[in-house]
Amino acid sequence: MTTPLGQAENEPIFAPAPIRWANLWWVALALAAMIAVIASGNLWALNFLHVATGLLWTGIDLFMGFVVGPALRRTPFEVRRAVMTQLTPRTMFILPTLSIVTGTTGWYLARDLGLLDAPWPAFGWVVAALVVLAVLTVQGIGVLLPTQIRVYHELCKPEPDRARIQRLSASYFYIVAIQGVMQIAIIAIMAKFRMGL
C-alpha cells in the first residue's frame, strides 16, 4: 500500500542521495565542449553556449535563492534534511560547471566582439559584468559549494549535529539571496550589451 505521495507505508522518509563522482565525466565533457567551441572561432556557437549556460545558471540560482531557500527555512528539520541530501549531490556538479562555462565563454565572446577595447564610459559596463561575475563565482565556488558539502556530510550522519549545521548555514541562505540579486544585475548588464553600448 502507498501513501498519497506515492511512498510505500514502511519506506523510510530519509535516504540521502550519494555523491556520484562519476558525474565528473560529464563535467569534463562540458568543459571539453567549451574548449572546442572557443577554439573553433565560431561566434554563433560561442554566443549560443554562453547564453544557454547563462540562462541555466541564472534560472537555477534565482529559483534556489528566492523559492527553495525561503521555503526550506520554514520547514521542519527532517524535511530540510531530506531535501538538502537530495539536492546537494546534484547541484555540486552542475552549478560550478555552469558558472565556469558561462564566465569563460562570456570573456571570449566579449573579446571577439571587441567589447574589451570599448572606450569609456561603455567599458564601464564590461567592468560591471566582470565584477558581478567575480562575485558570483567566488561566492558560489569558494563559499557556497564548500559549505553545502560540509552540511551535506553532517546531514548524512545518523544523528546530525544541528548546532554545527546551524553555524555552517548561518549565512548560507543570505548568500544564496545575494547570488539571486547578482544574477538579476547580470541580466540587466547583458540587456545593455544586447541593446548596444
N, C-alpha and C positions, 0 to 999 in steps of 0.2 A: 504494500500500500504506500502511496506517496502523499505528501502534503500538498497544499495548493500551490506551493512554489516549485513543485516537481522534485522535491527531495524525498528520499526514502525515509520512513519514520525513524529507523535506527541509525541512519547515516549521520556521522559526526558533522557539526557545523564548521568546525575549524580544521582545515587541511591546507597548510601553506604550499604554494607552488614552489618547486625547486628552482634555483638559478641554473639555467641550462647554458653552460659555457659553449655549447655547440652553436649558439647564436652568433658567436664571434665570426663564423664563416660568412653569414650574410652581411655582417658589419664590414668585413674585409671586401666582400663583393661590392657593396655600396661605395666604399672608398676607392676601389679599383675602377668602378664605373665613373666616378667623379674625375679621377686622374685621366681616364681615357677621353672624356668629354673635353676637359681642359686642353689636353694635348692635341685633340683633333682640330682646334681652332674654329669649330662650327659655332657661330654666335647664337644661332637659334637653339641648338641643343644645350648650350651653356645657360642661356636665359630660361629655357624650359626647366632644366634641373634646379636652377636657383629658385624659380617661382614655385615649383612643385614641392620641394623640400621646405621652403619657407612657409608655404601655406600649411603644410602638415605640422611643422614645429609650432607655428603661431596658434593654430587651431587647438592642438593638444595643450599647449601652455595656458591658453585662455580658458579652456574647459576645466583643466585641473585647478587653476588659480581662482576662478570665480564660480565654479559649480561644485566640483568634487571636494575641494578643500573646505569650503564653508559647510557643506553637507556633512562631511566626516567629523568636523569639530563638534557637531551637535548630536552625534550618535554614541551609543554605549561603547565601552572599550572593546568588547568582544566583536562587535560589528566592524569597528575601525581595524582591529587586528586582522580579521578575515579579509577585508578589502585590501589593506596595505600589503599583506603577504601574497596576494594575487597580482596586484599592480606592479610592485617593485621589480620582480624578475622580468617583466616586460619593458617597463619604462627605462630601466637602467641601461638597456641596449639601444632602444630606438631614439630617445631624446638626445643623448650625446652625439649619435651619428647624424641626426637631422641638423643639429646645431653646427657641427663641423662642416658638413656638406654645404649648408646654406651660407655660412660665413665665407668659406673658401671660394665657392663659385661666385658669390657676390663681389669679392675682391677682384677676381679675374674679369668678371663682367664689367665692373667699374673701370678697370684698366683698359679693356678692349674698346669700351665706348668713349674713352678719353676723359672720363669724369675725374680721374686723379690729377689731370692737368687743368681743370676748370679754374678760372680766376675767382678771386673773392668778389662778392660775398657768396657766389654759387658754391664754391668749395666748402663753405661752412656746412652745407647740407651733407656733403661727403664726410666731413669730420663728425657731424652729429650721428650719422649712420654707423661710423666706426666706433664711436663712444658707446652707443646703445648696444651694438653687437658685442663689444668687450664686456660690458656689464652683464648682459645675458649669458655669455659663455662662461665668464669667471664664476658668476653665481651658480649657474647650472652645473658645470662640471667640477668646480672647485669647492662648492658649499653644499648644494642640494643633493648631488649624487652620493658623496661620501656619507652624509647624514642619513639619507634614505637607506643605504646599505647597512649602516650600523643599527638603525631602528629595525630594519627587516630581520637581521640576525637576532636581535633581542626579542622580537615578537615571535620568532620561531621556537623559542625555548618553551618547555612545558610550563614554567612559571616565570613569565617575563617580569623584569624589574620595572614597574610602572614609573617609579621616580626617575630612573635613568632615561626612560623613553620620554618623559615629560621634559627633562633637561635638554635632551637632544633635539626635541621637537619645538622647544620654546619659540624659536624664531622661524621655524620651517614654514609655517603657513603664511607668515608675513612676507617671507622672501618669495614664496610662490606667487603671492599677490603682486609684489613688485615686478616679478617676471611678467605677469599679465599686463601691468601698466607699461612696461618697457616694450612689450610686443605691440601694444596699441601705438606707442610712439614710433616704432619702426614702420608700422603700416602708414602712418602719416608722412613719414620721410619718404617711403617708397612711392606714395601717391604724388609727392612733389617731384620726384625723379621722373615718374611717368608723364607728368604734365610739362616737364622741361624746367631746367634750372635757369 
